[in-house]
């Protein structure tokens, strides 16, 4: 993930969904994945850790309304550990 933070782009765009979204195995874990993918090696927490350690801004596209509560919970915890946080949220 750190490779993404080294490029010239000022804003990184990402897709956030729940692990296993749309299946009986859905878990309340926001992950970085673009449907139809519903599993990923990267959680939202891990993504935020990497990006907040860089000077980049973020644009998150939420793929499921169910993500929003967990998303803002994680974001508020991350915000406490960062001097500044620029995030754009888009519901798809």
C-alpha positions in Angstrom: 0.0 0.0 0.0 2.8 2.4 0.7 3.7 2.5 -3.0 0.4 4.3 -3.7 1.4 7.0 -1.2 4.7 7.8 -3.1 3.2 8.9 -6.4 2.5 12.4 -7.6 -1.3 12.2 -7.1 -2.6 14.5 -4.3 -5.8 12.5 -3.7 -6.2 8.7 -3.6 -9.5 7.2 -4.5 -10.7 3.9 -3.0 -13.7 1.7 -2.8 -15.0 0.6 0.6 -17.4 -2.3 1.1 -18.1 -4.8 3.9 -16.3 -8.1 3.9 -18.5 -10.8 2.3 -21.1 -8.1 1.3 -24.3 -9.7 -0.2 -23.5 -13.2 1.2 -24.6 -15.0 4.3 -21.0 -14.6 5.5 -21.0 -10.8 5.6 -18.9 -9.4 8.4 -19.0 -5.9 9.9 -15.4 -5.2 8.6 -15.0 -2.4 6.1 -12.6 -3.5 3.4 -11.0 -2.0 0.4 -12.6 -3.7 -2.6 -14.6 -2.8 -5.7 -17.6 -5.0 -6.4 -18.0 -7.7 -7.5 -15.1 -8.4 -5.2 -16.2 -8.8 -1.7 -12.9 -10.0 0.0 -9.6 -8.1 0.3 -6.3 -8.3 2.0 -6.7 -4.6 3.0 -9.1 -3.4 5.7 -10.2 0.3 5.9 -8.1 0.6 9.1 -5.0 -0.6 7.3 -5.6 1.7 4.4 -6.1 4.7 6.6 -2.9 3.9 8.6 -0.9 3.9 5.3 -2.5 7.0 3.8 -2.5 9.1 7.0 1.2 8.5 7.2 1.5 10.3 3.8 0.6 13.9 2.7 -2.2 12.6 0.5 -5.9 13.3 0.7 -8.5 10.5 0.2 -11.8 10.0 -1.6 -13.7 7.0 -0.5 -16.6 5.5 -2.5 -18.9 3.6 -0.3 -20.5 0.6 -1.9 -23.0 -0.3 0.8 -25.1 2.0 3.0 -24.4 -0.5 5.8 -20.7 0.6 5.7 -21.4 4.2 6.8 -21.8 3.7 10.6 -18.6 1.6 10.8 -16.8 3.8 8.4 -17.4 7.0 10.5 -16.5 5.1 13.7 -13.1 4.1 12.2 -12.6 7.5 10.7 -13.2 9.3 14.0 -10.7 7.0 15.8 -8.1 7.6 13.1 -8.7 11.3 13.2 -7.6 11.4 16.9 -4.2 10.0 15.8 -3.7 12.4 12.9 -3.0 16.1 12.8 -5.2 16.6 9.7 -7.5 14.5 7.7 -9.1 15.3 4.3 -11.6 12.8 3.2 -14.3 12.9 0.5 -17.1 10.3 0.9 -19.3 9.3 -2.1 -22.2 6.9 -1.9 -22.4 4.7 -5.0 
